[in-house]
Amino acid sequence: MTAPAIRTTPRPAARRWTRDRIERRALKVLRWVVLALFLIATLFPFYLMLLLSVKPIEALLRDPASLIVAFEDFTLDTYVEVLSPQSAGGQGFLSFLLNSALVAVSSVVIALLVAIPGAYAISRLPFWGHRKISALFIASYLFPAIVIAIPLFVLFTRIGLRGSLVGLVLVYTAQTIPVAIYMMRNYFETVPVSIEEAALVDGLGRIGVLRRISIPLALPSIMATGLFVFMIAWNEFLFALLFLVDKREQWTVSLGLSQLSGSIEVPTTVLMAGSVVLTLPIIIVFFATERLLTGGLTAGAEKG
């Protein structure tokens, strides 16, 4: 009589720690570590700036290393001082914000009015040198702004535009139009030519095709370009200093902040409140239009 056979289930083979597996695990962990360090390095300065702006100067001097603000120390008096007019004992940042908004929005409107037809002409209309003109636009950024600052200062002084926001708008527009044309040209080239040809056959002219077909299709790129121009005009300092330094009522917010940082009479908490006032509008605009911005910047990358 034979003994019954004993069924044995084979043990699963032990997973070997190969080099590829170790590298994948290490890279997976390292990715999150790098992202965490990047977020800390990016957000901590803004957190510290915001923290100092809601502290009274007495609490800051009492415990300068504290990374939190006690409930009894929380105050918005620094923002009241920053935004109040100078006649009321404040720093007048509310008028600076209005000046910056006026300059930035005007620069965006004028730059787009010039750049949209310019980019369309370069991408669609044949003319001598149209393949090289985009490189010339980008080459204009090889020269630093300080090279043209003094000639523009002399010119605007002679024609009476120094000390006015109009002159500042003209400078920002001239600075941003080349790169605006370059950005939108890449997008216009991704629009199928057959769509425009069909519209031309139906009786539309070039302007009609641009207005009814090309511009609606290129709205992501137009929005991204407009945001780019807005951020440059909002944050620019050199030309604002040259043209507006002797007229405080025309100052932009970047120029006003520089004057705060150079004064020994202004507390650090007020300076940080001014920095928040300068930075917060850009952050709000950026995150409100993030999808349009990233989509417009990457659109046309294959054919650009």
C-alpha positions in Angstrom: 0.0 0.0 0.0 1.5 3.2 -1.1 1.4 6.4 1.0 -0.7 9.3 -0.4 1.2 12.0 -2.3 1.6 15.2 -0.4 0.8 18.3 -2.4 3.3 21.1 -1.9 2.7 24.6 -3.3 5.8 26.1 -4.8 7.1 29.1 -2.9 7.2 32.3 -4.9 10.6 33.2 -6.0 12.2 36.0 -3.9 12.2 39.3 -5.6 15.7 40.2 -6.3 17.0 43.7 -5.6 18.4 44.4 -9.1 20.2 47.6 -9.9 17.2 48.8 -12.0 14.8 48.2 -9.1 17.0 50.0 -6.6 17.4 53.0 -9.0 13.7 53.2 -9.5 12.9 53.2 -5.8 15.6 55.7 -5.1 14.5 58.1 -7.8 10.9 57.8 -6.7 11.8 58.9 -3.2 14.3 61.5 -4.4 11.7 63.1 -6.6 9.4 63.9 -3.6 12.4 65.1 -1.6 13.4 67.5 -4.4 9.8 68.7 -4.8 9.5 69.3 -1.1 12.8 71.3 -0.9 11.8 73.3 -4.0 8.5 74.2 -2.4 10.1 75.2 0.8 12.7 77.3 -1.0 10.0 79.0 -3.0 7.3 79.5 -0.4 9.3 80.2 2.7 10.5 83.7 1.7 6.9 84.7 0.8 5.7 83.2 4.1 8.3 85.1 6.0 7.5 88.3 4.2 3.7 87.9 5.0 4.5 87.0 8.6 6.6 90.1 9.2 4.0 92.3 7.5 1.3 91.4 10.1 3.6 91.9 13.2 4.1 95.1 15.1 7.6 96.3 15.2 7.7 95.7 19.0 6.9 92.0 18.6 9.5 91.7 15.9 12.2 93.3 18.1 11.2 91.2 21.1 11.4 87.9 19.3 13.0 88.3 15.8 13.4 84.5 15.2 9.8 83.5 15.8 8.1 81.9 12.7 4.6 82.4 14.0 2.6 85.4 15.0 0.6 85.4 18.3 -3.1 86.3 18.1 -2.6 89.3 20.3 0.2 90.6 18.1 -1.6 90.2 14.8 -2.2 93.6 13.2 -3.0 95.1 9.8 -1.8 98.6 10.8 1.2 98.2 8.5 -1.1 97.8 5.5 -3.1 100.8 6.5 0.1 102.8 6.7 1.4 101.5 3.3 -1.9 102.2 1.4 -2.8 105.5 3.1 -1.9 108.7 1.2 1.2 110.6 2.3 -0.9 113.5 3.4 -2.5 111.2 6.0 0.9 109.9 7.3 1.0 106.9 5.0 3.2 105.8 2.1 0.7 106.3 -0.7 0.9 102.8 -2.2 -2.7 102.9 -3.3 -1.9 105.6 -5.9 1.2 103.7 -6.8 -0.9 100.6 -7.5 -3.2 102.6 -9.7 -0.3 104.0 -11.6 1.2 100.6 -12.1 -2.1 99.1 -13.2 -2.6 101.9 -15.7 0.8 101.5 -17.1 0.7 97.7 -17.3 -2.8 97.5 -18.9 -2.0 100.2 -21.4 1.3 98.4 -22.3 -0.6 95.2 -22.8 -3.3 96.7 -25.0 -0.8 98.6 -27.3 1.6 95.7 -27.5 -1.1 93.3 -28.5 -2.6 95.7 -31.1 0.8 95.9 -32.7 2.0 92.3 -32.2 -1.1 90.4 -33.4 -1.1 91.7 -37.0 2.7 91.7 -37.0 2.9 88.1 -35.9 0.2 87.1 -38.4 2.0 88.9 -41.3 5.3 87.1 -40.5 3.7 83.7 -40.3 1.4 84.0 -43.3 2.4 86.7 -45.8 5.5 86.2 -48.0 8.0 89.0 -48.1 11.7 89.4 -48.4 13.5 88.4 -45.2 10.4 87.1 -43.3 12.4 84.0 -42.2 15.1 86.2 -40.6 13.0 88.9 -39.0 12.1 86.7 -35.9 15.8 86.2 -35.2 16.3 90.0 -35.4 13.5 90.5 -32.9 15.1 88.2 -30.4 18.5 89.6 -31.1 17.3 93.0 -29.8 17.3 91.4 -26.3 21.1 90.8 -26.5 21.6 94.4 -25.6 21.0 95.3 -21.9 18.4 97.9 -21.0 21.1 100.3 -19.6 22.5 100.7 -23.1 19.4 102.5 -24.3 18.4 104.1 -20.9 20.5 107.2 -21.2 19.6 108.0 -24.9 15.9 107.5 -24.0 16.3 109.8 -20.9 17.7 112.6 -23.1 15.1 112.1 -25.8 12.1 112.0 -23.5 13.5 115.1 -21.6 13.6 117.1 -24.9 10.2 116.1 -26.1 8.6 116.6 -22.6 7.7 112.9 -21.8 10.0 112.5 -18.9 8.0 112.4 -15.7 4.8 111.1 -17.4 3.3 107.7 -17.5 2.8 108.0 -21.2 6.6 107.8 -21.8 6.8 104.8 -19.5 4.1 103.0 -21.5 6.0 103.7 -24.8 9.2 102.3 -23.4 7.5 99.1 -22.1 5.6 98.7 -25.3 8.8 99.0 -27.4 10.5 96.5 -25.1 7.8 93.8 -25.2 6.6 94.0 -28.8 9.5 91.9 -30.3 9.1 89.0 -28.0 5.3 89.2 -28.2 5.5 88.9 -32.0 7.9 86.0 -31.7 5.6 84.1 -29.2 2.4 84.6 -31.3 4.1 83.8 -34.6 4.8 80.3 -33.4 1.1 79.9 -32.6 -0.2 81.4 -35.8 1.9 78.8 -37.7 0.0 76.0 -36.0 -3.3 77.2 -37.4 -4.1 75.1 -40.5 -3.7 77.1 -43.7 -6.6 75.2 -45.3 -9.0 76.9 -42.9 -7.9 80.4 -43.9 -7.8 79.4 -47.6 -11.4 78.3 -47.3 -12.4 81.6 -45.7 -10.6 83.5 -48.5 -12.5 81.5 -51.1 -15.7 82.4 -49.3 -15.0 86.1 -49.9 -13.2 87.2 -46.7 -10.1 89.4 -47.0 -7.0 89.0 -44.9 -8.2 91.3 -42.2 -11.5 89.3 -42.0 -9.6 86.0 -41.8 -7.5 87.4 -39.0 -10.4 88.8 -37.1 -12.9 86.0 -37.5 -10.6 82.9 -37.7 -7.0 83.4 -36.6 -7.6 85.5 -33.5 -10.3 83.3 -32.0 -8.0 80.2 -32.6 -5.0 82.0 -31.1 -6.7 83.3 -27.9 -4.5 81.0 -25.6 -1.4 82.5 -27.1 -2.8 86.0 -27.0 -3.6 85.6 -23.3 -0.2 84.2 -22.5 1.5 87.0 -24.3 -0.7 89.6 -22.6 0.2 88.2 -19.2 3.9 88.2 -20.1 3.7 91.9 -21.0 1.7 92.7 -17.9 4.2 91.1 -15.6 7.2 92.9 -17.2 5.4 96.3 -17.0 4.3 95.7 -13.4 7.7 94.8 -12.1 10.0 97.0 -14.2 12.2 99.4 -12.1 15.0 100.9 -14.1 13.0 103.1 -16.5 10.5 104.0 -13.8 13.4 105.3 -11.7 14.9 107.3 -14.6 11.7 108.9 -15.8 9.6 109.3 -12.6 11.9 109.7 -9.7 11.3 113.5 -9.3 7.5 113.2 -9.5 6.2 111.2 -6.6 2.6 111.4 -7.7 3.5 109.4 -10.9 5.5 106.7 -9.1 4.8 103.0 -9.8 4.6 100.5 -7.1 8.1 99.0 -7.8 9.6 102.5 -7.5 7.7 103.2 -4.3 9.0 100.0 -2.8 12.6 100.8 -3.6 12.2 104.1 -1.8 10.9 102.3 1.3 13.8 99.9 1.3 16.3 102.8 1.1 14.8 104.7 4.1 16.1 104.1 7.6 13.0 105.6 9.0 10.6 103.0 7.7 10.2 99.9 9.9 10.9 96.4 8.5 7.2 95.5 9.0 6.1 98.3 6.8 8.6 97.4 4.1 7.3 93.8 4.1 3.8 95.0 3.8 4.8 97.0 0.7 6.5 93.9 -0.7 3.3 91.9 -0.2 1.2 94.6 -1.9 3.7 94.5 -4.9 3.7 90.7 -5.2 0.1 89.7 -4.5 -1.5 91.1 -7.6 0.9 89.2 -9.9 0.3 86.0 -7.9 -3.5 86.4 -8.2 -3.3 87.1 -11.9 -0.9 84.2 -12.6 -3.0 81.5 -10.8 -6.3 82.8 -12.2 -5.0 82.4 -15.7 -2.5 79.5 -15.2 -4.0 77.2 -17.8 -4.1 79.8 -20.5 -0.6 80.9 -19.7 1.0 77.4 -19.8 -1.1 76.4 -22.8 -0.1 79.6 -24.7 3.6 79.3 -23.9 3.8 75.7 -25.1 1.6 76.0 -28.1 3.4 76.0 -31.4 6.6 74.5 -29.8 6.7 71.8 -32.5 6.5 74.2 -35.4 8.3 77.2 -34.0 
